[in-house]
Amino acid sequence: MRDLTNYFKKIKDDPYIIFMLGFATIILTGAIILNLPISSQNGKSVGFINALFTATSATCVTGLTVVNTAQHWTVFGKFIIILLIQMGGLGVMTMTAMISFFFGKRISLKTRIFIMEERNVDELQGVVRLTKYIVIYTFLVELAGAFLLSFAFIPDYGVTKGIAFSLFHSISAFCNAGFDLVGDSMVIYVDNPIITFTICSLIVIGGLGFFVFLDIKASKNFNRLTLHTKLVLIITGILLVGGTIVIFLLEYDNPGTLGNLTLSGKIQASVFQAVVPRTAGYYSLHLEELRVPTVFLTIILMFIGGSSASTAGGIKTTTAGVIAIAIFNYVRGKRDIEVFEKRITLETVMKAIAIIGLSAFIITIVAFILTISESKTGFSFLDILFETTSAFGTVGSTRGLTPVLSGLGKALLSIVMYIGRVGPLTIAFAFMKERKNIGNYMYPEGKIIIG
């Protein structure tokens, strides 16, 4: 009995397990509500697997859907979905703290520690103040985005519906979710600059991370920025500009995508398709019509995703950046891994390797299983790899496979979305009994031939 008590106490004190259970609880609650007939316009239950998939996609801010969001769900169902998106975007412990603020309750020390772990903060001091800033910052950005989007949605849908659409899509874009109420994402707005640049801005702002903006606000000078912020801004810029140029060149004369658009439309659509894989599943071009090189580029962008401590998924820009810097330094024959006159620790490099390795392993295994379970759908391996990477990176882009997935396929991608949002290392740490090599000894070196 004492062992069982100690076991549950250990669970309550482990931030990794609490983080996992918190997300799982929100998903399960959302699935139960979405499974109710009141959530569906036809007055019938959507089926628990479909409800669970949708709740997972919303909470993990992914955007993959098995039913059309605009057509299937009632106003109540859509409200539940956007609530799940907001909770998933802010994070479990941030939402807990926000509720405590609302009711005027004091934030406990344990909650502060959990928030510190959730936000990757090194110091406990100032955690509550940081959480308040995140909540206020989030709502202000979302309201600003909704205001701008209303100039496009109100003329098309009327005042009430237009405002509702503006709020929904602003929250969905900032949280990098990609759920839409239009019915075919942003295809009809492919050359509308208000929609294109507002949604792109919300996605980028949400994907940069809260600490980046805090650092920019405090430093106001690139040279004074932290190494983290410098890497985030540079890598994000390279991926966005590079992605836009490559997509523009690859799809320029493709009649199924950019071919029939004006030059302005081509540029806007290229920017949009370069931004959304980072990691919001909107689209302004039909992804089934993209050429194979563009699809492969999109898979790479989805795998990298956004930045740490943001609403985005993927392995994160800094993870990819650390590995690239480590390779560059090794090839140059440097003993230390250095950039911007700063040294990156071996522990950071090992963590980056672990994240990329685990992520690639999960995507590979799940994609392999899906090639067997979804063989009757007629989709190619590239489509399956695209779907799996989209789920893991919490992107939500699809080339049409999601609506025809089997029950096993839906269950697998639900798990992948959950792992992608919580993080493969978080899950690994939660199940590790011991994560440190405690002792005052080192084993002798062993020689291994590499390359």
C-alpha positions as CSV (number, residue, x, y, z in Angstrom):
1,M,0.0,0.0,0.0
2,R,2.9,2.3,0.9
3,D,4.5,1.5,-2.5
4,L,1.3,2.4,-4.3
5,T,1.0,5.7,-2.4
6,N,4.6,6.6,-3.1
7,Y,4.0,5.7,-6.8
8,F,1.1,8.1,-7.1
9,K,3.0,10.8,-5.2
10,K,5.9,10.4,-7.7
11,I,3.4,10.9,-10.5
12,K,2.0,14.0,-8.9
13,D,5.5,15.5,-8.5
14,D,6.8,14.7,-12.0
15,P,6.2,17.6,-14.4
16,Y,6.6,15.4,-17.4
17,I,3.9,13.0,-16.4
18,I,1.6,15.8,-15.3
19,F,2.1,17.5,-18.7
20,M,1.2,14.3,-20.5
21,L,-1.8,13.6,-18.3
22,G,-3.0,17.2,-18.6
23,F,-3.1,17.1,-22.4
24,A,-4.6,13.6,-22.4
25,T,-7.4,14.8,-20.0
26,I,-8.3,17.8,-22.1
27,I,-8.3,15.6,-25.3
28,L,-10.6,12.9,-23.7
29,T,-13.0,15.5,-22.3
30,G,-13.1,17.3,-25.7
31,A,-13.8,13.9,-27.4
32,I,-16.7,13.1,-25.1
33,I,-18.3,16.5,-25.8
34,L,-17.7,16.4,-29.5
35,N,-19.2,12.9,-29.6
36,L,-22.6,14.2,-28.3
37,P,-25.4,14.7,-30.9
38,I,-25.6,18.4,-29.9
39,S,-22.1,18.9,-31.4
40,S,-23.1,17.7,-34.9
41,Q,-25.5,19.5,-37.3
42,N,-27.2,16.2,-38.3
43,G,-28.1,15.6,-34.7
44,K,-26.2,12.3,-34.6
45,S,-23.0,11.3,-32.9
46,V,-20.0,11.6,-35.1
47,G,-18.5,8.4,-33.6
48,F,-16.0,8.3,-30.7
49,I,-13.0,7.6,-32.9
50,N,-13.8,10.6,-35.1
51,A,-14.5,12.8,-32.1
52,L,-11.3,11.6,-30.4
53,F,-9.3,12.4,-33.6
54,T,-10.8,15.9,-33.9
55,A,-10.3,16.6,-30.2
56,T,-6.7,15.5,-30.5
57,S,-6.1,17.5,-33.6
58,A,-7.6,20.6,-31.9
59,T,-5.8,20.3,-28.6
60,C,-2.5,19.4,-30.3
61,V,-3.1,22.5,-32.5
62,T,-2.7,20.3,-35.6
63,G,-5.7,20.9,-38.0
64,L,-6.2,17.5,-39.5
65,T,-9.9,16.7,-39.8
66,V,-11.9,13.6,-40.7
67,V,-15.1,15.7,-41.3
68,N,-15.5,19.2,-42.8
69,T,-15.3,21.6,-39.8
70,A,-17.6,24.2,-41.5
71,Q,-20.3,21.8,-42.6
72,H,-20.4,19.1,-39.9
73,W,-20.2,20.8,-36.5
74,T,-22.8,23.0,-34.9
75,V,-22.0,26.4,-33.4
76,F,-21.6,24.6,-30.0
77,G,-19.2,22.0,-31.6
78,K,-17.2,24.8,-33.3
79,F,-16.9,26.6,-29.9
80,I,-15.6,23.5,-28.3
81,I,-13.0,23.1,-31.1
82,I,-11.7,26.6,-30.8
83,L,-11.7,26.3,-27.0
84,L,-9.5,23.2,-27.3
85,I,-7.3,25.0,-29.8
86,Q,-6.8,27.9,-27.3
87,M,-6.1,25.6,-24.4
88,G,-3.6,23.5,-26.5
89,G,-1.9,26.7,-27.8
90,L,-1.4,28.2,-24.4
91,G,-0.5,25.0,-22.6
92,V,-2.0,23.0,-19.8
93,M,-0.2,24.7,-16.9
94,T,-0.6,28.2,-18.4
95,M,-4.4,27.6,-18.6
96,T,-4.4,26.3,-15.0
97,A,-2.6,29.5,-13.9
98,M,-5.0,31.7,-15.9
99,I,-8.0,30.1,-14.2
100,S,-6.4,30.8,-10.8
101,F,-5.8,34.4,-11.9
102,F,-9.5,34.7,-12.8
103,F,-10.7,33.4,-9.5
104,G,-8.1,35.4,-7.5
105,K,-6.3,32.3,-6.2
106,R,-2.6,32.1,-5.3
107,I,-0.4,30.1,-7.7
108,S,1.1,27.2,-5.7
109,L,4.8,26.4,-5.7
110,K,4.2,23.1,-7.5
111,T,2.2,24.8,-10.2
112,R,5.0,27.4,-10.6
113,I,7.6,24.5,-11.1
114,F,5.3,22.8,-13.6
115,I,4.9,26.1,-15.6
116,M,8.7,26.5,-15.5
117,E,9.1,23.0,-17.1
118,E,6.3,23.6,-19.6
119,R,7.8,26.9,-20.8
120,N,11.5,25.7,-20.6
121,V,12.3,28.4,-18.1
122,D,15.6,28.0,-16.1
123,E,14.5,30.1,-13.1
124,L,11.5,29.9,-10.9
125,Q,11.6,33.6,-10.1
126,G,9.2,35.6,-12.3
127,V,7.3,32.6,-13.6
128,V,3.9,34.0,-12.6
129,R,4.6,37.4,-14.1
130,L,5.8,35.6,-17.3
131,T,2.5,33.6,-17.4
132,K,0.4,36.8,-17.1
133,Y,2.4,38.3,-19.9
134,I,1.9,35.3,-22.1
135,V,-1.9,35.3,-21.6
136,I,-2.3,39.0,-22.1
137,Y,0.1,38.9,-25.1
138,T,-1.8,36.0,-26.7
139,F,-5.2,37.6,-26.4
140,L,-4.0,41.0,-27.7
141,V,-2.4,39.5,-30.7
142,E,-5.5,37.4,-31.4
143,L,-7.8,40.4,-31.1
144,A,-5.6,42.4,-33.4
145,G,-5.6,39.6,-35.9
146,A,-9.4,39.3,-35.7
147,F,-9.8,43.0,-36.3
148,L,-7.7,42.8,-39.5
149,L,-9.5,39.7,-40.7
150,S,-12.9,41.3,-40.2
151,F,-12.2,43.6,-43.1
152,A,-12.3,40.5,-45.4
153,F,-14.9,38.3,-43.6
154,I,-17.6,40.9,-42.6
155,P,-18.2,42.0,-46.2
156,D,-18.5,38.3,-47.2
157,Y,-20.5,36.9,-44.3
158,G,-22.2,39.8,-42.5
159,V,-21.3,41.5,-39.2
160,T,-22.2,38.7,-36.7
161,K,-20.9,35.8,-38.7
162,G,-17.9,37.8,-40.0
163,I,-16.8,38.7,-36.5
164,A,-17.2,35.1,-35.4
165,F,-15.1,33.9,-38.4
166,S,-12.5,36.5,-37.7
167,L,-12.1,35.5,-34.1
168,F,-12.0,31.7,-34.9
169,H,-9.4,32.0,-37.7
170,S,-7.3,34.5,-35.7
171,I,-7.1,32.1,-32.7
172,S,-6.6,29.1,-35.0
173,A,-3.8,30.9,-36.9
174,F,-1.9,32.2,-33.9
175,C,-2.1,28.8,-32.2
176,N,-0.8,27.3,-35.4
177,A,-3.9,25.0,-35.6
178,G,-5.2,25.5,-39.1
179,F,-8.9,24.7,-38.5
180,D,-11.1,26.7,-40.8
181,L,-14.8,27.6,-41.2
182,V,-14.7,28.6,-44.8
183,G,-14.9,25.0,-46.0
184,D,-11.9,24.8,-48.3
185,S,-9.4,26.6,-46.2
186,M,-8.2,29.9,-47.8
187,V,-8.4,28.8,-51.5
188,I,-11.0,31.4,-52.4
189,Y,-8.8,34.1,-50.7
190,V,-5.6,33.0,-52.5
191,D,-4.9,36.5,-53.8
192,N,-6.5,38.5,-51.0
193,P,-3.7,40.4,-49.2
194,I,-5.7,41.0,-46.0
195,I,-6.2,37.2,-45.5
196,T,-2.8,36.2,-46.8
197,F,-0.6,38.5,-44.8
198,T,-2.7,38.6,-41.6
199,I,-2.9,34.9,-41.3
200,C,0.8,34.5,-42.2
201,S,1.7,37.1,-39.6
202,L,-0.3,35.4,-36.9
203,I,1.3,32.0,-37.8
204,V,4.8,33.4,-37.7
205,I,4.2,35.4,-34.5
206,G,2.8,32.3,-32.8
207,G,5.6,30.2,-34.1
208,L,8.5,32.4,-33.0
209,G,7.8,31.9,-29.3
210,F,6.9,34.2,-26.4
211,F,10.5,34.5,-25.2
212,V,11.7,35.8,-28.6
213,F,9.4,38.8,-28.4
214,L,10.3,39.4,-24.7
215,D,14.0,39.4,-25.7
216,I,13.4,41.7,-28.7
217,K,11.4,44.1,-26.5
218,A,14.2,44.2,-23.8
219,S,17.2,44.3,-26.1
220,K,16.1,46.4,-29.1
221,N,19.4,45.6,-30.8
222,F,20.3,42.5,-32.7
223,N,23.8,42.3,-31.1
224,R,22.3,42.3,-27.6
225,L,19.8,39.5,-28.3
226,T,20.3,36.1,-26.7
227,L,21.8,33.3,-28.8
228,H,18.4,31.6,-28.8
229,T,16.6,34.6,-30.3
230,K,19.3,35.1,-32.9
231,L,19.1,31.5,-34.1
232,V,15.3,31.6,-34.2
233,L,15.2,34.8,-36.2
234,I,17.9,33.8,-38.7
235,I,16.7,30.2,-39.3
236,T,13.0,31.3,-39.5
237,G,14.0,34.0,-42.1
238,I,16.0,31.5,-44.2
239,L,13.2,29.0,-44.2
240,L,10.5,31.5,-45.0
241,V,12.4,33.4,-47.7
242,G,14.0,30.3,-49.2
243,G,10.7,28.4,-49.1
244,T,8.8,31.2,-50.8
245,I,11.4,31.5,-53.6
246,V,11.6,27.7,-54.2
247,I,7.8,27.2,-54.2
248,F,7.4,30.2,-56.6
249,L,9.9,28.7,-59.0
250,L,8.7,25.1,-58.8
251,E,5.0,26.0,-59.2
252,Y,5.2,29.1,-61.4
253,D,3.7,27.4,-64.5
254,N,1.7,24.6,-62.8
255,P,-1.9,25.1,-64.0
256,G,-3.2,23.3,-60.9
257,T,-1.5,25.8,-58.5
258,L,0.1,29.1,-59.4
259,G,-0.2,28.8,-63.2
260,N,-3.4,30.7,-63.6
261,L,-2.8,33.4,-61.0
262,T,-1.5,37.0,-61.6
263,L,2.0,37.8,-60.5
264,S,0.7,39.3,-57.3
265,G,-1.4,36.1,-56.7
266,K,1.6,33.9,-57.4
267,I,3.7,35.8,-54.8
268,Q,1.0,35.8,-52.2
269,A,0.3,32.1,-52.6
270,S,4.0,31.2,-52.5
271,V,4.4,33.2,-49.3
272,F,1.4,31.5,-47.8
273,Q,2.5,28.0,-48.7
274,A,6.0,28.6,-47.3
275,V,4.5,29.9,-44.0
276,V,1.8,27.4,-43.3
277,P,4.1,24.3,-42.9
278,R,5.5,26.1,-39.8
279,T,3.1,24.6,-38.5
280,A,-0.5,25.6,-39.4
281,G,-2.5,23.5,-41.8
282,Y,-4.2,26.2,-43.8
283,Y,-3.7,26.2,-47.6
284,S,-4.5,28.6,-50.4
285,L,-3.6,26.1,-53.1
286,H,-4.9,22.6,-53.4
287,L,-2.1,20.4,-52.0
288,E,-3.0,17.5,-54.2
289,E,-1.9,19.5,-57.3
290,L,1.5,20.4,-56.0
291,R,4.5,19.0,-57.9
292,V,6.5,16.2,-56.2
293,P,9.6,18.5,-55.4
294,T,7.2,21.0,-53.7
295,V,5.6,18.2,-51.7
296,F,9.0,17.0,-50.5
297,L,10.1,20.6,-49.6
298,T,6.8,20.9,-47.6
299,I,7.6,17.7,-45.7
300,I,11.0,19.1,-44.7
301,L,9.5,22.4,-43.6
302,M,6.8,20.5,-41.6
303,F,9.5,18.4,-39.9
304,I,11.5,21.4,-38.8
305,G,8.3,23.4,-37.8
306,G,8.4,26.5,-35.6
307,S,10.5,27.5,-32.6
308,S,10.7,26.4,-29.0
309,A,8.3,27.7,-26.4
310,S,5.8,28.6,-29.1
311,T,2.5,27.4,-30.3
312,A,4.2,25.6,-33.2
313,G,5.3,21.9,-33.5
314,G,8.0,20.1,-35.4
315,I,11.5,19.4,-34.1
316,K,11.9,23.2,-33.8
317,T,14.2,25.7,-35.7
318,T,16.8,25.8,-32.9
319,T,17.1,22.0,-32.9
320,A,17.8,22.0,-36.6
321,G,20.1,25.0,-36.2
322,V,22.2,23.4,-33.4
323,I,22.8,20.3,-35.5
324,A,23.8,22.4,-38.6
325,I,26.2,24.5,-36.5
326,A,27.7,21.3,-34.9
327,I,28.3,19.8,-38.3
328,F,29.8,23.0,-39.7
329,N,32.2,23.3,-36.6
330,Y,33.2,19.7,-36.8
331,V,34.0,19.9,-40.6
332,R,36.1,23.0,-39.8
333,G,38.0,21.0,-37.2
334,K,36.9,23.0,-34.2
335,R,37.0,21.4,-30.8
336,D,34.1,23.5,-29.5
337,I,30.8,24.2,-31.1
338,E,30.7,28.0,-31.5
339,V,28.4,30.6,-33.1
340,F,28.1,34.4,-32.5
341,E,31.1,34.2,-30.1
342,K,29.1,31.8,-27.9
343,R,29.8,28.1,-27.1
344,I,27.0,25.5,-27.4
345,T,27.2,22.8,-24.8
346,L,27.6,19.1,-25.6
347,E,24.4,18.5,-23.6
348,T,22.4,20.8,-26.0
349,V,23.8,19.0,-29.0
350,M,22.9,15.6,-27.6
351,K,19.4,16.8,-26.8
352,A,19.0,18.0,-30.4
353,I,20.3,14.7,-31.7
354,A,17.9,12.8,-29.4
355,I,14.9,14.9,-30.6
356,I,15.7,14.5,-34.3
357,G,16.5,10.8,-33.9
358,L,13.3,10.0,-32.0
359,S,11.1,12.1,-34.3
360,A,12.5,10.5,-37.4
361,F,12.1,7.1,-35.9
362,I,8.4,7.7,-34.9
363,I,7.5,9.1,-38.4
364,T,9.3,6.2,-40.1
365,I,7.6,3.5,-38.1
366,V,4.1,5.0,-38.3
367,A,4.5,5.8,-42.1
368,F,5.5,2.1,-42.6
369,I,2.5,0.8,-40.7
370,L,0.2,3.2,-42.6
371,T,1.5,1.9,-46.0
372,I,0.1,-1.5,-44.9
373,S,-3.1,-0.4,-43.2
374,E,-4.1,2.2,-45.8
375,S,-3.0,0.3,-48.9
376,K,-6.6,0.1,-50.2
377,T,-6.9,3.9,-50.3
378,G,-4.7,4.1,-53.3
379,F,-2.5,6.9,-51.9
380,S,1.2,6.9,-52.6
381,F,4.0,6.5,-50.1
382,L,4.8,10.2,-50.5
383,D,1.2,11.1,-49.5
384,I,1.4,8.8,-46.5
385,L,4.8,10.3,-45.4
386,F,3.3,13.8,-45.9
387,E,0.3,12.9,-43.7
388,T,2.4,11.4,-41.0
389,T,4.9,14.3,-40.9
390,S,2.0,16.7,-40.9
391,A,0.5,14.9,-37.9
392,F,3.8,14.8,-36.0
393,G,4.7,18.4,-36.7
394,T,1.1,19.4,-35.6
395,V,0.8,21.0,-39.0
396,G,-2.6,19.7,-40.2
397,S,-1.9,19.8,-44.0
398,T,-3.3,16.9,-45.9
399,R,-3.3,15.7,-49.5
400,G,-6.7,14.1,-49.0
401,L,-5.8,11.0,-47.0
402,T,-7.2,11.9,-43.6
403,P,-11.0,11.7,-44.4
404,V,-10.5,8.1,-45.8
405,L,-8.3,6.8,-43.0
406,S,-9.2,3.4,-41.5
407,G,-9.9,3.2,-37.7
408,L,-6.3,2.1,-37.2
409,G,-5.0,4.9,-39.3
410,K,-7.0,7.5,-37.3
411,A,-5.8,6.0,-34.0
412,L,-2.2,6.0,-35.1
413,L,-2.2,9.6,-36.3
414,S,-4.0,10.6,-33.1
415,I,-1.1,9.2,-31.1
416,V,1.4,10.8,-33.4
417,M,-0.3,14.2,-33.0
418,Y,-0.2,13.8,-29.2
419,I,3.5,12.8,-29.3
420,G,4.3,15.7,-31.6
421,R,2.6,18.3,-29.3
422,V,3.8,16.9,-26.0
423,G,7.2,16.2,-27.4
424,P,9.0,12.8,-27.8
425,L,11.6,13.7,-25.2
426,T,9.0,14.7,-22.6
427,I,7.3,11.3,-23.1
428,A,10.7,9.5,-22.9
429,F,11.6,11.3,-19.7
430,A,8.3,10.5,-18.2
431,F,8.9,6.8,-18.5
432,M,12.6,6.9,-17.5
433,K,13.1,5.9,-13.9
434,E,16.6,7.5,-13.8
435,R,17.8,10.1,-16.2
436,K,21.2,11.0,-14.8
437,N,24.5,9.0,-14.5
438,I,25.2,9.5,-10.8
439,G,28.7,8.6,-9.8
440,N,32.3,9.8,-9.7
441,Y,33.7,7.5,-12.3
442,M,34.0,7.3,-16.1
443,Y,34.3,4.2,-18.3
444,P,37.3,3.9,-20.5
445,E,37.0,5.0,-24.1
446,G,35.9,2.5,-26.8
447,K,36.9,3.0,-30.4
448,I,34.3,2.9,-33.1
449,I,34.9,3.4,-36.8
450,I,32.5,6.1,-38.2
451,G,31.9,6.9,-41.9
